[in-house]
Amino acid sequence: MTTETIWRPDGNVVGLTDRPRLPRLGKIHLGIRKTSARGSEYPAATDFFVCPDVVKAVYGEKPRELDIVFPSDDVSRVAPVSWKSYTATRGKVCTGDGKRAIRLIDDEKLTAKPTQDDYDAAIVTADSKKVSWHEIVCPAKECVFAKRNLCKPVMNLMFLLPKVPGIGAYQLDTGSINSILDVRGGIELVMQLAGGRLAGIPLKLRLEPMEVISPDDQKKKLVWTLKLISPATLGKVLMAGERNLRELLMADEGPSRSVGLPELTDGREIPSPHEPEEDLFPHAVPNDSSLARQSGANDAAHAAQADRATEERVTAPTAPSAPKETDLQARAEELFAELNVPAKERQVFRNAHRGRAGDLVAFLEKQVEKRRK
């Protein structure tokens, strides 16, 4: 009598359990939410990191510096940057790299041989029935939506906090051009000095003041931007000879460092960034009944963000009765003409403010006021 060897599962699944993923422990923000005079919430930048309680327990209530390590050498996973646009009802509707983009399109509105303007006019809305993703040209800052602050470059930083309890990744989002350039430049420098290695190297993420020129009024203003700092001095690196930065820093950490940290991160997947980035796209995520009612808003609804951020300086109308819809539409056309907005772009804004002509007029009036200044 022979006994056949019968295969039995060992508790692992190829393509699933052989790709472990680091847990996501939380998000660190660069701003707080404030409420305007009208009761709408909007993000306001801070000069400190807004952290979960477990991080505050280590760094205090308002830290400006965090000790971090990246969990991978793949920059596209730990510091990805892309142009993004969201809506409240559809989530992400367009993302690109400055050359190519994919956009969620209302196929029923698309022409047989669509141009870039046709793709702009056919972007998906809440009422769209037949939709699909289309690969298109990404005009980057020349895109009609980017010009209206409806689409912006975003960096999602994914890192570990070795001094904070728990093993997993934290996420920090920024749309600051200066922060993106400085952090990515810092990563590139570290990798050059460390022989291409990034994972497990102790670094510091810092908020520092920077004077910039405001694009709105061309006046100087102070902003707080991200910097990626190495604890090692250039002199120590040069004196190290053939030793690279990673070896130098890990030696400086001494016996108290997190033993095995580089090995912990090797081969593990980084959690995908949590989207949308609520600090940068606050109106893409309905958080009260008024936003939830905006079911017809499309991508251009983000234009209201600039208005809402300054609502505390705006006095609400006191007229006894609201203007008629036809009067508001006529006023919008007058403002479109004064701003020299092309006909196709006008339709984009009408779709974005469908059923809310008063909001559209308020937005256009504010653009006219800025131009006159």
Residue frames relative to the residue before (quaternion, step in Angstrom):
aa qw qx qy qz dx dy dz
M 1.0000 0.0000 0.0000 0.0000 0.00 0.00 0.00
T 0.1718 -0.7939 0.5786 0.0741 3.57 -0.80 1.06
T 0.2704 -0.7511 0.5824 0.1538 3.51 -1.10 0.71
E 0.2980 -0.7611 0.5504 0.1702 3.56 -0.61 1.14
T 0.3998 -0.6848 0.5537 0.2541 3.51 -1.11 0.73
I 0.1488 -0.8037 0.5738 0.0523 3.57 -0.52 1.18
W 0.4173 -0.7112 0.5128 0.2390 3.53 -0.81 1.06
R 0.0510 -0.7818 0.6210 0.0236 3.53 -1.04 0.77
P 0.5647 -0.5990 0.4383 0.3608 3.60 -1.04 0.72
D 0.3146 -0.7672 0.5329 0.1686 3.56 -1.02 0.81
G 0.6491 -0.5438 0.3149 0.4287 3.59 1.24 0.27
N 0.6816 0.4254 -0.2938 0.5178 3.60 1.26 0.14
V 0.2105 -0.7642 0.5996 0.1103 3.55 -1.17 0.67
V 0.4555 -0.6913 0.4927 0.2682 3.57 -0.77 1.08
G 0.8074 0.2434 -0.2040 0.4973 3.54 -0.94 0.95
L 0.7229 0.3653 -0.2402 0.5351 3.58 1.26 -0.02
T 0.8045 0.2664 -0.1420 0.5115 3.57 0.40 -1.20
D 0.6254 0.5182 -0.3595 0.4594 3.59 1.22 -0.21
R 0.6735 0.4067 -0.2958 0.5417 3.58 1.29 0.20
P 0.0750 -0.8349 0.5438 0.0389 3.62 0.42 1.15
R 0.1949 -0.7862 0.5789 0.0940 3.55 -1.11 0.70
L 0.4754 -0.6551 0.5059 0.2983 3.53 -1.01 0.82
P 0.4526 -0.6729 0.4969 0.3089 3.62 -0.95 0.72
R 0.3913 -0.6735 0.5670 0.2679 3.55 -1.22 0.52
L 0.2434 -0.8157 0.5132 0.1099 3.59 -0.61 1.12
G 0.7748 -0.2869 0.1919 0.5297 3.60 1.11 -0.43
K 0.4290 -0.6724 0.5366 0.2755 3.54 -1.37 -0.08
I 0.2176 -0.7289 0.6352 0.1338 3.50 -1.23 0.66
H 0.2180 -0.8181 0.5274 0.0709 3.55 -0.74 1.10
L 0.3512 -0.7156 0.5669 0.2080 3.52 -1.35 0.36
G 0.7722 0.2247 -0.1582 0.5729 3.55 1.21 0.44
I 0.3330 -0.7055 0.5854 0.2207 3.51 -1.39 0.11
R 0.4737 -0.6579 0.5011 0.3029 3.55 -1.25 0.32
K 0.1048 -0.7785 0.6177 0.0374 3.54 -0.94 0.99
T 0.3526 -0.7213 0.5563 0.2145 3.55 -1.26 0.37
S 0.3807 -0.7400 0.5150 0.2053 3.56 -0.80 1.06
A 0.7131 -0.4373 0.3317 0.4362 3.55 -1.34 0.08
R 0.6883 0.4692 -0.2743 0.4805 3.58 1.16 -0.54
G 0.5897 -0.6120 0.3570 0.3876 3.56 1.26 0.01
S 0.5432 0.6091 -0.4070 0.4102 3.59 1.27 0.08
E 0.3883 -0.7166 0.5311 0.2315 3.57 -1.07 0.74
Y 0.0368 0.7750 -0.6304 0.0230 3.54 -1.16 0.67
P 0.4987 -0.6669 0.4574 0.3120 3.62 -1.12 0.58
A 0.0990 -0.7730 0.6243 0.0545 3.58 -1.06 0.78
A 0.4647 -0.7088 0.4612 0.2627 3.57 -0.77 1.08
T 0.2009 -0.7593 0.6083 0.1142 3.56 -1.20 0.63
D 0.4374 -0.6750 0.5202 0.2870 3.56 -1.30 0.28
F 0.6946 0.3586 -0.2730 0.5607 3.56 1.19 0.61
F 0.5577 -0.5820 0.4671 0.3636 3.55 -1.29 0.31
V 0.2632 -0.7358 0.6039 0.1573 3.57 -0.93 0.95
C 0.0430 -0.8670 0.4919 -0.0674 3.54 -0.19 1.35
P 0.5786 -0.5305 0.4750 0.3977 3.57 -1.29 0.28
D 0.6843 -0.5135 0.3285 0.4003 3.57 -1.20 0.49
V 0.6424 0.5371 -0.3416 0.4267 3.60 0.96 -0.80
V 0.6561 0.4786 -0.3090 0.4949 3.59 1.14 -0.60
K 0.6178 0.5447 -0.3411 0.4531 3.60 1.04 -0.75
A 0.6080 0.5749 -0.3529 0.4187 3.58 1.05 -0.72
V 0.7096 0.4212 -0.2471 0.5079 3.60 1.18 -0.55
Y 0.8199 0.2830 -0.1035 0.4869 3.58 0.85 -1.01
G 0.5805 -0.5843 0.3900 0.4116 3.61 1.21 -0.10
E 0.7211 -0.4787 0.3055 0.3969 3.55 -1.35 0.17
K 0.8266 0.1257 -0.0175 0.5483 3.59 0.92 -0.90
P 0.0300 0.8390 -0.5420 0.0371 3.61 0.52 1.12
R 0.2210 -0.7566 0.5993 0.1396 3.54 -1.20 0.61
E 0.7553 0.2543 -0.1712 0.5793 3.57 1.29 0.06
L 0.0596 -0.7874 0.6136 0.0028 3.55 -0.99 0.93
D 0.3647 -0.6851 0.5815 0.2441 3.56 -1.12 0.69
I 0.0266 0.8269 -0.5572 0.0712 3.57 -0.60 1.12
V 0.0760 -0.7224 0.6740 0.1348 3.51 -1.42 0.16
F 0.3900 -0.6993 0.5445 0.2499 3.54 -1.09 0.65
P 0.4116 -0.7544 0.4610 0.2211 3.60 -0.91 0.86
S 0.7818 0.2258 -0.1338 0.5656 3.61 1.20 0.07
D 0.4631 -0.6468 0.5250 0.3027 3.55 -1.27 0.41
D 0.5713 0.6014 -0.3706 0.4179 3.59 1.27 -0.23
V 0.3194 -0.7864 0.4993 0.1737 3.57 -0.23 1.31
S 0.6339 0.5483 -0.3365 0.4293 3.58 1.06 -0.67
R 0.6800 0.4537 -0.2902 0.4975 3.59 1.27 -0.25
V 0.7582 0.3831 -0.2116 0.4833 3.60 1.00 -0.74
A 0.7989 0.1018 -0.0706 0.5886 3.61 1.21 -0.33
P 0.0993 0.8307 -0.5420 0.0788 3.61 0.78 0.98
V 0.1160 -0.7727 0.6220 0.0501 3.56 -1.12 0.76
S 0.1942 0.7661 -0.5990 0.1290 3.58 -0.94 0.86
W 0.5163 -0.5801 0.5186 0.3577 3.53 -1.32 0.35
K 0.0032 -0.8203 0.5705 -0.0401 3.60 -0.88 0.93
S 0.0031 -0.7651 0.6437 0.0132 3.50 -1.27 0.58
Y 0.1125 -0.8103 0.5750 0.0098 3.56 -0.98 0.92
T 0.1323 -0.7243 0.6559 0.1661 3.50 -1.39 0.19
A 0.6293 -0.5618 0.3831 0.3762 3.55 -1.23 0.46
T 0.7505 0.4199 -0.2237 0.4587 3.58 0.97 -0.81
R 0.7766 0.3441 -0.1723 0.4989 3.62 1.11 -0.60
G 0.4356 -0.6661 0.4940 0.3501 3.59 1.16 -0.35
K 0.7973 -0.2207 0.1789 0.5326 3.58 -1.00 -0.78
V 0.1031 -0.8240 0.5567 0.0215 3.56 -0.74 1.08
C 0.8002 0.0489 -0.0557 0.5951 3.59 1.21 -0.17
T 0.1071 0.7726 -0.6215 0.0725 3.56 -1.03 0.80
G 0.0540 0.8224 -0.5602 0.0827 3.55 -0.94 0.87
D 0.4371 -0.7025 0.5067 0.2425 3.55 -1.35 0.17
G 0.6684 -0.4857 0.3034 0.4746 3.58 1.25 0.23
K 0.7327 0.2981 -0.2055 0.5762 3.57 1.30 -0.24
R 0.7950 0.0660 -0.0066 0.6029 3.54 0.87 -1.00
A 0.0601 -0.7823 0.6194 0.0266 3.53 -1.21 0.54
I 0.2214 -0.7119 0.6332 0.2077 3.52 -1.34 0.24
R 0.0669 -0.8149 0.5749 -0.0312 3.54 -0.85 1.04
L 0.4011 -0.6896 0.5511 0.2446 3.54 -1.08 0.80
I 0.0925 -0.8414 0.5306 -0.0432 3.52 -0.47 1.33
D 0.4121 -0.6417 0.5879 0.2699 3.53 -1.23 0.64
D 0.3183 -0.8020 0.4738 0.1761 3.59 -0.17 1.29
E 0.6247 0.5550 -0.3442 0.4280 3.58 1.11 -0.55
K 0.6881 0.4528 -0.2823 0.4917 3.59 1.22 -0.34
L 0.5907 0.6154 -0.3532 0.3842 3.58 1.25 -0.31
T 0.4111 -0.7079 0.5235 0.2360 3.56 -0.99 0.87
A 0.6993 -0.4836 0.3266 0.4129 3.57 -1.29 0.26
K 0.7829 0.1143 -0.0500 0.6096 3.57 0.99 -0.86
P 0.0963 -0.8705 0.4799 0.0507 3.57 0.44 1.21
T 0.2968 -0.7065 0.6158 0.1830 3.51 -1.20 0.72
Q 0.7061 -0.4193 0.3230 0.4705 3.58 -1.26 -0.01
D 0.6306 0.5306 -0.3305 0.4599 3.59 1.04 -0.77
D 0.6345 0.5266 -0.3302 0.4595 3.58 1.04 -0.75
Y 0.6466 0.5052 -0.3197 0.4737 3.59 0.99 -0.79
D 0.6280 0.5330 -0.3376 0.4556 3.58 1.06 -0.73
A 0.7022 0.4715 -0.2670 0.4619 3.58 0.92 -0.91
A 0.7288 0.4391 -0.2343 0.4703 3.59 1.15 -0.62
I 0.3238 0.7497 -0.5264 0.2369 3.61 1.17 0.27
V 0.6135 -0.6196 0.3542 0.3379 3.55 -0.98 0.91
T 0.1312 -0.7493 0.6422 0.0948 3.56 -1.23 0.62
A 0.7021 -0.4497 0.3292 0.4433 3.57 -1.28 0.05
D 0.7026 0.4770 -0.2642 0.4571 3.58 1.12 -0.64
S 0.4605 0.7000 -0.4465 0.3138 3.60 1.22 -0.16
K 0.2804 -0.7836 0.5387 0.1307 3.57 -0.95 0.92
K 0.7858 0.1972 -0.0865 0.5797 3.56 0.87 -0.98
V 0.1094 0.8179 -0.5491 0.1324 3.57 -0.32 1.26
S 0.0511 0.7783 -0.6253 0.0227 3.55 -1.24 0.46
W 0.5184 -0.6293 0.4815 0.3216 3.54 -1.29 0.41
H 0.0977 -0.7896 0.6054 0.0224 3.56 -0.96 0.94
E 0.3474 -0.6990 0.5789 0.2357 3.54 -1.06 0.76
I 0.0143 0.8050 -0.5892 0.0685 3.54 -0.74 1.10
V 0.6140 -0.4930 0.4401 0.4317 3.54 -1.34 -0.02
C 0.2627 -0.7439 0.5931 0.1606 3.57 -1.04 0.81
P 0.2267 -0.8067 0.5308 0.1266 3.63 -0.33 1.18
A 0.3557 -0.7494 0.4806 0.2845 3.61 1.32 -0.08
K 0.8538 -0.0903 0.0542 0.5099 3.61 -0.83 -0.91
E 0.6241 0.5288 -0.3486 0.4576 3.60 1.23 -0.20
C 0.4624 0.6798 -0.4462 0.3536 3.60 1.28 -0.09
V 0.5763 -0.6078 0.4239 0.3447 3.56 -1.07 0.79
F 0.6709 0.4888 -0.3061 0.4662 3.59 1.02 -0.71
A 0.6343 0.5202 -0.3347 0.4637 3.60 1.03 -0.72
K 0.6358 0.5378 -0.3259 0.4477 3.58 1.03 -0.78
R 0.7180 0.4012 -0.2393 0.5160 3.58 1.16 -0.59
N 0.4982 -0.6827 0.3995 0.3551 3.58 1.30 0.30
L 0.4373 0.6945 -0.4514 0.3502 3.55 1.13 0.71
C 0.7501 0.1816 -0.1185 0.6248 3.55 1.31 -0.32
K 0.0458 0.8197 -0.5654 0.0796 3.57 -0.86 0.91
P 0.5371 -0.5945 0.4712 0.3689 3.59 -1.21 0.41
V 0.0724 -0.7999 0.5956 -0.0106 3.57 -0.93 0.95
M 0.1477 -0.7557 0.6299 0.1016 3.56 -1.06 0.79
N 0.1741 -0.7655 0.6144 0.0790 3.56 -0.96 0.98
L 0.1489 -0.7952 0.5836 0.0703 3.59 -0.35 1.20
M 0.0677 -0.7776 0.6249 0.0135 3.58 -0.90 0.97
F 0.1753 0.8032 -0.5404 0.1791 3.60 -0.51 1.16
L 0.4271 -0.6587 0.5538 0.2774 3.53 -1.38 0.21
L 0.2516 -0.7272 0.6166 0.1666 3.55 -1.26 0.52
P 0.2387 -0.8422 0.4629 0.1392 3.61 0.13 1.25
K 0.6859 0.4767 -0.2932 0.4651 3.62 1.15 -0.46
V 0.6343 0.5092 -0.3196 0.4860 3.58 1.32 -0.09
P 0.5352 -0.6318 0.4406 0.3468 3.63 -0.90 0.81
G 0.6958 0.4377 -0.3491 0.4500 3.54 -1.07 0.80
I 0.2245 -0.7604 0.5978 0.1182 3.55 -1.11 0.77
G 0.4910 0.6231 -0.4741 0.3820 3.54 -0.46 1.22
A 0.5905 -0.6119 0.4236 0.3123 3.53 -1.35 0.15
Y 0.2125 -0.7204 0.6446 0.1426 3.51 -1.27 0.64
Q 0.2545 -0.7660 0.5756 0.1310 3.56 -1.16 0.66
L 0.0118 -0.7599 0.6500 0.0013 3.54 -1.13 0.81
D 0.1720 -0.8015 0.5692 0.0632 3.59 -0.81 1.03
T 0.0506 0.7877 -0.6136 0.0187 3.56 -1.11 0.69
G 0.2125 -0.7541 0.6080 0.1285 3.51 -1.19 0.70
S 0.4349 0.7009 -0.4533 0.3377 3.58 1.28 0.23
I 0.4393 -0.7028 0.4946 0.2617 3.57 -0.72 1.08
N 0.6552 0.5145 -0.3177 0.4528 3.59 0.94 -0.86
S 0.6565 0.5017 -0.3178 0.4651 3.59 0.96 -0.81
I 0.6396 0.5268 -0.3268 0.4544 3.58 0.96 -0.85
L 0.6805 0.4886 -0.2944 0.4599 3.58 0.87 -0.96
D 0.6955 0.4866 -0.2887 0.4429 3.59 0.87 -0.92
V 0.6810 0.4802 -0.3017 0.4633 3.60 0.91 -0.86
R 0.6801 0.4669 -0.3067 0.4749 3.59 0.86 -0.88
G 0.6271 0.5225 -0.3366 0.4695 3.58 1.08 -0.66
G 0.6407 0.5210 -0.3182 0.4656 3.58 1.04 -0.76
I 0.6343 0.5244 -0.3233 0.4671 3.57 1.02 -0.79
E 0.6542 0.5226 -0.3124 0.4486 3.57 0.93 -0.91
L 0.6597 0.5067 -0.3099 0.4605 3.58 0.97 -0.87
V 0.6417 0.5222 -0.3247 0.4583 3.59 0.92 -0.89
M 0.6854 0.4894 -0.2937 0.4522 3.59 0.87 -0.91
Q 0.6183 0.5327 -0.3492 0.4605 3.59 1.07 -0.65
L 0.7096 0.4476 -0.2582 0.4791 3.57 0.93 -0.91
A 0.7303 0.4257 -0.2300 0.4821 3.58 1.13 -0.63
G 0.5566 -0.6443 0.3879 0.3529 3.58 1.15 0.46
G 0.7349 -0.4247 0.2295 0.4762 3.58 1.04 0.77
R 0.5910 0.5816 -0.3631 0.4250 3.57 1.27 -0.05
L 0.0691 -0.7879 0.6109 0.0337 3.57 -1.12 0.73
A 0.6384 0.5677 -0.3271 0.4040 3.57 0.96 -0.92
G 0.8446 0.2250 -0.1674 0.4560 3.53 -1.00 0.91
I 0.5447 0.6121 -0.4153 0.3950 3.62 1.22 -0.09
P 0.4127 -0.7159 0.4993 0.2603 3.63 -0.72 0.98
L 0.0533 0.7874 -0.6079 0.0873 3.57 -0.77 1.09
K 0.3141 -0.7224 0.5761 0.2182 3.55 -1.31 0.14
L 0.2056 -0.7416 0.6288 0.1116 3.55 -0.99 0.95
R 0.0222 -0.8415 0.5348 -0.0738 3.53 -0.52 1.22
L 0.2971 -0.7033 0.6144 0.1991 3.55 -1.24 0.62
E 0.0200 0.8106 -0.5829 0.0519 3.57 -0.71 1.08
P 0.5077 -0.6512 0.4624 0.3230 3.61 -1.07 0.68
M 0.0087 -0.7849 0.6191 -0.0247 3.53 -1.12 0.74
E 0.3244 -0.7436 0.5546 0.1850 3.57 -0.94 0.92
V 0.0032 0.8018 -0.5953 0.0522 3.57 -0.75 1.07
I 0.4590 -0.6348 0.5408 0.3063 3.54 -1.37 0.18
S 0.3938 -0.7270 0.5107 0.2356 3.59 -0.68 1.07
P 0.4233 -0.7117 0.4941 0.2651 3.63 -0.81 0.94
D 0.6114 0.5823 -0.3501 0.4057 3.61 1.18 -0.44
D 0.8364 0.0950 -0.0191 0.5394 3.59 0.77 -1.03
Q 0.4356 -0.7308 0.4301 0.3020 3.61 1.33 0.13
K 0.4894 0.6331 -0.4468 0.4000 3.56 1.14 0.64
K 0.5534 -0.6059 0.4532 0.3483 3.56 -1.19 0.53
K 0.0713 0.7787 -0.6224 0.0329 3.55 -1.09 0.70
L 0.4384 -0.6919 0.5159 0.2510 3.54 -1.24 0.51
V 0.0052 -0.7791 0.6267 -0.0159 3.56 -0.87 0.99
W 0.3609 -0.7073 0.5625 0.2303 3.56 -1.29 0.37
T 0.0662 -0.8237 0.5628 -0.0170 3.55 -0.62 1.17
L 0.5471 -0.6245 0.4608 0.3135 3.54 -1.30 0.47
K 0.0489 -0.7607 0.6466 0.0286 3.53 -1.13 0.77
L 0.2440 -0.7372 0.6106 0.1558 3.56 -1.10 0.76
I 0.0797 -0.8387 0.5380 -0.0294 3.54 -0.44 1.28
S 0.2648 -0.7265 0.6094 0.1753 3.56 -1.12 0.77
P 0.4760 -0.6807 0.4721 0.2953 3.61 -0.88 0.87
A 0.6329 0.5425 -0.3401 0.4353 3.61 1.14 -0.50
T 0.3824 -0.6915 0.5580 0.2536 3.57 -1.13 0.66
L 0.6262 -0.5426 0.3970 0.3947 3.55 -1.20 0.49
G 0.6210 0.5555 -0.3442 0.4327 3.58 1.05 -0.76
K 0.6567 0.5026 -0.3193 0.4628 3.57 0.97 -0.83
V 0.6355 0.5253 -0.3330 0.4575 3.56 1.04 -0.74
L 0.6723 0.4919 -0.3031 0.4628 3.58 0.92 -0.90
M 0.6652 0.4988 -0.3014 0.4668 3.58 1.02 -0.77
A 0.5942 0.5982 -0.3648 0.3951 3.57 1.17 -0.45
G 0.3583 -0.7602 0.4804 0.2509 3.58 1.25 -0.24
E 0.8435 -0.1145 0.1025 0.5147 3.55 -0.73 -1.05
R 0.5241 0.6162 -0.4321 0.3986 3.59 1.20 -0.24
N 0.3184 -0.7592 0.5283 0.2075 3.56 -0.80 0.89
L 0.7373 -0.4468 0.2830 0.4203 3.54 -1.30 0.22
R 0.6305 0.5396 -0.3544 0.4310 3.58 0.94 -0.79
E 0.6651 0.4989 -0.3092 0.4618 3.59 0.89 -0.93
L 0.6482 0.5346 -0.3126 0.4431 3.55 1.01 -0.87
L 0.7091 0.4620 -0.2666 0.4611 3.55 0.81 -0.99
M 0.6558 0.5009 -0.3288 0.4593 3.58 0.91 -0.81
A 0.6313 0.5117 -0.3371 0.4755 3.60 1.09 -0.64
D 0.6525 0.5226 -0.3126 0.4510 3.58 1.01 -0.81
E 0.6018 0.5834 -0.3612 0.4088 3.58 1.12 -0.61
G 0.3171 -0.7887 0.4777 0.2217 3.57 1.18 -0.50
P 0.7641 -0.4018 0.2565 0.4347 3.57 -1.31 -0.09
S 0.6177 0.5770 -0.3549 0.3993 3.61 1.19 -0.35
R 0.4966 0.6711 -0.4398 0.3310 3.60 1.20 -0.24
S 0.6159 -0.5562 0.4124 0.3759 3.56 -1.29 0.37
V 0.2911 -0.7875 0.5193 0.1594 3.56 -0.16 1.27
G 0.8243 0.2443 -0.1773 0.4789 3.54 -0.95 0.89
L 0.3758 0.7613 -0.4746 0.2320 3.60 1.21 0.06
P 0.6580 0.4857 -0.3468 0.4592 3.65 0.82 -0.80
E 0.6577 0.5076 -0.3206 0.4550 3.59 0.97 -0.82
L 0.5908 0.5862 -0.3602 0.4214 3.58 1.12 -0.67
T 0.7467 0.4222 -0.2280 0.4607 3.54 0.92 -0.90
D 0.5559 0.6277 -0.4019 0.3681 3.60 1.09 -0.53
G 0.8457 0.1970 -0.1479 0.4734 3.55 -0.96 0.93
R 0.6279 0.5284 -0.3501 0.4517 3.60 1.23 -0.04
E 0.4631 -0.6820 0.4940 0.2763 3.52 -1.04 0.79
I 0.3975 -0.6823 0.5599 0.2510 3.54 -1.16 0.69
P 0.5130 -0.6297 0.4608 0.3578 3.64 -0.89 0.75
S 0.5014 -0.6270 0.4965 0.3302 3.57 -1.05 0.73
P 0.5797 -0.5992 0.4050 0.3754 3.63 -0.98 0.72
H 0.4359 -0.6721 0.5334 0.2715 3.53 -1.06 0.79
E 0.0360 -0.8109 0.5832 -0.0327 3.57 -0.74 1.10
P 0.5668 -0.1663 -0.8048 -0.0586 1.53 -2.25 1.14
E 0.5580 -0.5784 0.4752 0.3582 3.52 -1.32 0.35
E 0.2943 -0.8299 0.4417 0.1720 3.57 0.06 1.32
D 0.5937 0.5587 -0.3777 0.4390 3.62 1.13 -0.45
L 0.7552 0.3979 -0.1951 0.4830 3.56 1.03 -0.82
F 0.7763 0.1937 -0.1032 0.5910 3.58 1.17 -0.58
P 0.0328 -0.8662 0.4974 0.0354 3.62 0.68 1.04
H 0.7273 0.4392 -0.2577 0.4601 3.58 1.01 -0.71
A 0.5106 0.6081 -0.4382 0.4212 3.56 1.27 0.27
V 0.7256 0.3442 -0.2122 0.5567 3.56 1.28 -0.25
P 0.3016 -0.7647 0.5323 0.2021 3.64 -0.27 1.15
N 0.0066 0.8180 -0.5747 0.0217 3.57 -0.78 0.99
D 0.7636 0.1732 -0.2005 0.5888 3.56 1.21 0.36
S 0.7187 -0.4762 0.2864 0.4179 3.57 -1.26 0.29
S 0.6316 0.5453 -0.3529 0.4234 3.59 1.02 -0.69
L 0.6695 0.4686 -0.3038 0.4898 3.58 1.01 -0.76
A 0.6255 0.5505 -0.3456 0.4316 3.56 1.00 -0.76
R 0.6474 0.5263 -0.3264 0.4443 3.59 1.12 -0.56
Q 0.5948 0.5813 -0.3716 0.4126 3.57 1.21 -0.26
S 0.1033 0.8513 -0.5085 0.0773 3.58 0.86 0.90
G 0.6996 0.4690 -0.2917 0.4532 3.60 1.12 -0.43
A 0.4842 0.6841 -0.4397 0.3227 3.58 1.21 -0.04
N 0.1960 -0.7600 0.6040 0.1386 3.56 -1.09 0.72
D 0.8347 -0.2252 0.1334 0.4846 3.54 -1.26 -0.35
A 0.6784 0.5232 -0.3069 0.4146 3.57 0.93 -0.83
A 0.4499 0.6858 -0.4609 0.3388 3.60 1.20 -0.02
H 0.5643 0.6053 -0.3941 0.3998 3.58 1.18 -0.40
A 0.4924 0.6604 -0.4407 0.3566 3.59 1.20 -0.26
A 0.5954 0.5809 -0.3621 0.4207 3.57 1.13 -0.55
Q 0.5026 0.6752 -0.4285 0.3284 3.59 1.16 -0.40
A 0.6607 0.5066 -0.3211 0.4514 3.59 0.89 -0.87
D 0.6502 0.5150 -0.3177 0.4593 3.56 1.03 -0.78
R 0.6921 0.4959 -0.2884 0.4380 3.54 0.83 -1.00
A 0.6290 0.5588 -0.3395 0.4205 3.56 1.08 -0.67
T 0.7476 0.3318 -0.2013 0.5390 3.58 1.25 -0.38
E 0.3240 0.7924 -0.4759 0.2018 3.58 1.21 0.24
E 0.5985 0.5870 -0.3738 0.3968 3.58 1.07 -0.57
R 0.6905 0.4400 -0.2796 0.5015 3.56 1.24 -0.33
V 0.6241 0.5384 -0.3256 0.4632 3.59 1.29 0.06
T 0.3085 -0.7383 0.5714 0.1823 3.57 -0.94 0.90
A 0.4386 -0.7095 0.4867 0.2595 3.58 -0.75 1.03
P 0.5684 -0.5960 0.4345 0.3646 3.64 -1.05 0.70
T 0.2282 -0.7857 0.5629 0.1170 3.55 -1.09 0.75
A 0.3178 0.7647 -0.5065 0.2402 3.58 1.22 0.32
P 0.5468 -0.6554 0.4054 0.3274 3.60 -0.95 0.77
S 0.8002 0.1095 -0.0581 0.5868 3.58 1.10 -0.52
A 0.5419 -0.6395 0.4417 0.3198 3.58 -1.11 0.71
P 0.5536 -0.6015 0.4465 0.3638 3.62 -1.07 0.63
K 0.5625 -0.5966 0.4504 0.3533 3.55 -1.19 0.57
E 0.6248 -0.5615 0.3950 0.3718 3.56 -1.17 0.66
T 0.6577 0.5159 -0.3205 0.4456 3.59 0.93 -0.84
D 0.6387 0.5187 -0.3289 0.4636 3.59 1.03 -0.74
L 0.6521 0.5138 -0.3107 0.4628 3.56 1.01 -0.83
Q 0.6448 0.5191 -0.3217 0.4597 3.58 0.99 -0.81
A 0.6440 0.5141 -0.3161 0.4703 3.57 1.02 -0.82
R 0.6468 0.5133 -0.3143 0.4684 3.56 1.01 -0.82
A 0.6218 0.5422 -0.3355 0.4547 3.58 1.02 -0.78
E 0.6474 0.5164 -0.3223 0.4586 3.59 0.97 -0.83
E 0.6276 0.5317 -0.3390 0.4567 3.58 1.02 -0.75
L 0.6816 0.4865 -0.2829 0.4676 3.55 0.96 -0.90
F 0.5930 0.5562 -0.3561 0.4606 3.59 1.08 -0.74
A 0.6711 0.5062 -0.2934 0.4553 3.56 0.92 -0.96
E 0.6614 0.5081 -0.3110 0.4556 3.59 0.95 -0.85
L 0.7111 0.4321 -0.2457 0.4973 3.57 1.12 -0.69
N 0.3704 -0.7528 0.4639 0.2844 3.59 1.33 -0.08
V 0.2559 0.7703 -0.5362 0.2314 3.57 0.95 0.89
P 0.4541 -0.6953 0.4806 0.2817 3.65 -0.73 1.02
A 0.6685 -0.5392 0.3447 0.3790 3.56 -1.20 0.60
K 0.6722 0.5006 -0.3149 0.4453 3.61 0.88 -0.87
E 0.6514 0.4976 -0.3198 0.4752 3.59 1.03 -0.73
R 0.5923 0.5721 -0.3733 0.4272 3.58 1.07 -0.66
Q 0.6574 0.5148 -0.3183 0.4490 3.58 0.97 -0.82
V 0.5890 0.5648 -0.3653 0.4480 3.58 1.09 -0.64
F 0.6907 0.4678 -0.2792 0.4755 3.56 0.93 -0.90
R 0.6142 0.5346 -0.3579 0.4571 3.60 1.04 -0.68
N 0.6523 0.5097 -0.3167 0.4630 3.58 0.95 -0.87
A 0.6575 0.5333 -0.3118 0.4314 3.56 0.99 -0.86
H 0.7793 0.2903 -0.1427 0.5367 3.57 1.07 -0.75
R 0.1749 0.8144 -0.5331 0.1481 3.55 1.12 0.66
G 0.8164 0.1713 -0.1614 0.5273 3.56 -0.78 1.08
R 0.7312 0.3397 -0.2140 0.5515 3.60 1.28 0.01
A 0.0062 0.8483 -0.5282 0.0386 3.57 0.80 1.08
G 0.6073 0.5686 -0.3575 0.4244 3.57 1.07 -0.68
D 0.6451 0.5115 -0.3155 0.4719 3.59 1.01 -0.81
L 0.6320 0.5345 -0.3268 0.4561 3.58 1.03 -0.82
V 0.6568 0.5036 -0.3097 0.4681 3.59 0.90 -0.92
A 0.6494 0.5240 -0.3214 0.4476 3.59 0.92 -0.88
F 0.6505 0.5137 -0.3082 0.4668 3.55 0.99 -0.87
L 0.6833 0.4874 -0.2898 0.4599 3.61 0.84 -0.95
E 0.6305 0.5325 -0.3369 0.4532 3.58 0.98 -0.78
K 0.6484 0.5139 -0.3190 0.4623 3.55 1.02 -0.75
Q 0.6326 0.5194 -0.3285 0.4713 3.61 1.07 -0.72
V 0.6307 0.5203 -0.3272 0.4739 3.58 1.04 -0.78
E 0.6449 0.5307 -0.3189 0.4480 3.57 0.95 -0.89
K 0.6517 0.5096 -0.3157 0.4646 3.58 0.97 -0.85
R 0.6622 0.5092 -0.3173 0.4488 3.58 0.95 -0.85
R 0.6520 0.5261 -0.3192 0.4430 3.60 0.98 -0.77
K 0.6220 0.5379 -0.3434 0.4536 3.57 1.13 -0.62
